[in-house]
Amino acid sequence: MDNAEQSQVNLAHPEEVFYEYLRRIANAVDLVKPAGEPITALHLGAGALTLARYIQATRPGSIQHAVELERELLDFVLEHLPLPAGTNLSSHVGDAREELGALPAQLTFDVVILDIFSGPDAPAHLACADFYREAAAVLAPGGILAVNVGDEPGFTLVTSQTKALQEAMSHVAAYGTSMLFTRRYPGNIILLGSNSPWPADWGQALLAAGPHPGTVMAGVELDELTG
């Protein structure tokens, strides 16, 4: 779309995730429930439905919803890149915040994945604590909100979005390639929010899953990162 890559998929092996930042989100999804157990997932920003494919491949029977602003992209993906057999996915075209508010009230999700914006182009009505609160409100107990934040050196957006997520949720972590936390390089940091405490071994499990080297920051460390 607009000369920008949207994603990469392996139709024969949807459990393979090529992009580093998507792999890290997949690692967080892996810890939501025991391996192989179906989950409910909401994707705000569909891309090529890479993570929807991953969830179906690793957790058959999962129920998923995907919201995409660009109808052309979603139509192309669904026509030319077929989803794995048995995928239970409902697609929605429109603004992420509007479509989130239009979902049936009884729906809750084990994981909500927000993969929409990067750098100075982040839409203000999405890059804010109020939207994160609305997204957190549809999480099931123990659920996780995963936010991909792409940023330039200095990580102004990462800092502002970490603070916004901390306003909205009681437990927040940042996860990414170690060198990015120096703020000297562009890249993607995954922010993870939950209203339940992180399990004791959760951070180490994320680091062990790769790609290496990785860093997970939470608590006081994360407060120091954001100043």
C-alpha positions in Angstrom: 0.0 0.0 0.0 1.4 3.4 -1.1 4.8 1.7 -1.9 5.1 0.4 1.7 5.5 -3.3 2.5 2.6 -4.6 4.5 3.8 -8.0 5.6 5.3 -11.4 4.6 3.5 -14.7 4.8 4.5 -18.3 4.2 1.3 -20.0 3.0 2.8 -23.5 3.4 4.0 -22.8 6.9 1.9 -20.0 8.5 3.6 -20.7 11.9 6.7 -19.1 10.4 6.9 -15.3 11.1 9.5 -13.4 9.2 9.4 -9.9 10.6 11.2 -9.5 13.9 8.6 -7.3 15.6 5.8 -9.7 14.5 7.7 -12.6 15.9 7.9 -10.8 19.2 4.2 -10.3 19.3 3.7 -13.9 18.5 5.9 -14.8 21.4 3.6 -12.8 23.7 0.6 -14.6 22.2 2.2 -17.9 22.9 2.2 -17.1 26.7 -1.5 -16.0 26.9 -2.7 -19.6 27.4 -1.1 -23.1 27.4 0.3 -24.1 24.0 -2.3 -25.3 21.5 -5.3 -24.0 23.4 -7.7 -21.8 21.3 -7.8 -18.1 22.1 -9.9 -15.1 21.1 -7.9 -12.4 19.2 -8.6 -9.0 17.9 -6.3 -7.5 15.2 -6.4 -3.7 14.8 -4.6 -3.3 11.6 -4.7 -6.5 9.5 -1.8 -6.2 7.1 -1.5 -9.6 5.4 -3.1 -11.3 8.4 0.2 -12.8 9.4 -0.6 -13.1 13.1 -4.1 -14.3 12.4 -2.5 -17.1 10.3 0.0 -17.8 13.1 -2.7 -18.1 15.7 -4.8 -20.5 13.6 -1.7 -22.7 12.9 -0.6 -22.9 16.5 -4.0 -22.7 18.2 -6.6 -24.3 15.9 -10.2 -23.3 16.8 -9.3 -19.8 17.8 -11.9 -17.1 17.2 -10.5 -13.9 15.6 -11.6 -10.5 14.4 -9.5 -8.2 12.2 -10.0 -4.5 11.5 -8.4 -2.8 8.5 -8.8 0.7 7.3 -7.8 -0.1 3.7 -10.5 -2.2 2.0 -8.2 -2.6 -1.1 -5.5 -4.3 1.1 -7.9 -6.6 2.9 -9.7 -7.6 -0.3 -6.4 -8.4 -2.0 -5.1 -10.4 0.9 -8.3 -12.5 1.3 -8.4 -13.1 -2.5 -4.8 -13.9 -3.2 -3.4 -15.2 0.1 -5.9 -17.8 1.4 -6.1 -18.3 5.1 -5.3 -21.7 6.7 -8.2 -24.2 6.5 -10.6 -23.8 9.4 -9.7 -20.2 10.2 -12.6 -18.5 12.0 -12.0 -14.8 11.2 -14.4 -12.0 10.9 -13.1 -9.0 9.0 -14.1 -5.4 9.4 -13.2 -2.4 7.3 -13.0 1.0 8.9 -11.2 3.1 11.5 -9.8 1.0 14.4 -11.4 3.1 17.2 -14.8 3.2 15.5 -14.8 -0.5 14.7 -13.7 -1.4 18.2 -16.6 0.6 19.6 -19.0 -1.1 17.2 -18.2 -4.7 18.2 -20.9 -6.6 20.1 -20.8 -5.8 23.8 -20.4 -9.4 24.8 -17.2 -10.0 22.9 -13.9 -10.2 24.9 -10.5 -11.2 23.7 -7.5 -12.9 25.2 -5.2 -10.7 23.1 -5.7 -7.4 21.3 -3.0 -6.6 18.8 -2.6 -2.9 17.6 -0.3 -2.6 14.6 -1.3 0.6 12.9 1.1 3.5 13.3 4.7 4.6 13.4 6.6 7.8 14.0 5.1 11.3 13.5 2.2 9.9 11.4 0.6 8.2 14.4 -3.2 9.2 14.4 -3.8 11.2 17.5 -7.2 9.6 18.3 -5.4 6.2 18.4 -2.1 7.1 20.0 -3.6 8.1 23.4 -4.5 6.7 26.8 -8.3 6.9 26.1 -8.0 4.6 23.2 -5.9 2.2 25.1 -8.5 2.2 27.9 -11.2 1.3 25.3 -9.0 -1.5 23.9 -8.2 -2.8 27.4 -12.0 -2.9 28.2 -12.5 -5.7 25.7 -9.8 -7.9 27.2 -10.8 -11.1 29.0 -9.3 -11.6 32.5 -5.5 -12.1 32.1 -5.6 -10.8 28.5 -2.9 -8.8 26.9 -2.9 -5.7 24.7 0.1 -5.7 22.3 1.0 -2.4 20.6 3.6 -2.2 17.8 5.4 1.2 17.9 7.8 2.0 15.1 9.9 5.0 15.8 13.0 7.0 14.8 16.1 7.6 16.9 15.3 9.3 20.1 12.1 7.2 20.5 9.8 10.1 21.1 6.7 8.1 20.1 7.8 5.1 22.1 8.1 7.3 25.2 4.8 9.0 24.8 3.0 5.7 24.0 4.5 3.9 27.0 3.3 6.7 29.3 -0.2 6.6 27.6 -0.4 2.8 28.1 0.8 3.2 31.7 -2.1 5.6 32.3 -4.6 3.0 30.8 -3.3 -0.3 32.3 -1.8 -1.4 35.6 1.0 -3.5 34.2 3.1 -2.5 31.2 6.3 -3.9 29.6 8.4 -2.9 26.6 10.0 -5.7 24.5 12.4 -5.4 21.6 15.9 -5.8 20.1 18.4 -4.8 22.8 20.2 -2.1 20.8 16.9 -0.2 20.3 16.8 0.7 24.0 19.8 2.9 23.5 17.5 5.2 21.5 20.2 5.6 18.8 18.5 3.5 16.1 15.1 3.4 14.3 13.0 0.3 14.9 10.0 -1.3 16.5 9.3 -1.7 20.2 6.4 -3.9 21.3 4.5 -2.5 24.3 2.5 -5.0 26.3 -0.2 -4.1 28.6 -2.3 -6.1 31.1 -4.4 -5.5 34.1 -3.1 -8.7 35.7 0.5 -9.0 37.1 3.0 -10.6 34.8 3.8 -14.2 35.8 7.2 -14.5 37.5 8.9 -16.3 34.5 7.1 -14.3 31.8 9.9 -12.0 30.9 12.5 -14.7 30.7 10.2 -16.8 28.5 9.9 -13.9 26.0 13.7 -13.5 26.0 14.3 -17.2 25.5 11.9 -17.2 22.5 14.1 -14.8 20.5 15.1 -13.2 18.2 18.4 -12.6 20.1 19.5 -10.4 21.7 16.3 -9.1 23.2 15.3 -6.9 26.1 12.2 -6.8 28.3 11.6 -3.8 30.5 8.9 -3.4 33.1 8.4 -1.7 36.5 11.2 0.7 37.6 13.3 -0.1 34.6 10.6 1.0 32.3 9.9 4.2 34.3 13.6 5.1 33.9 13.4 4.5 30.1 10.5 7.0 29.9 12.0 9.5 32.3 
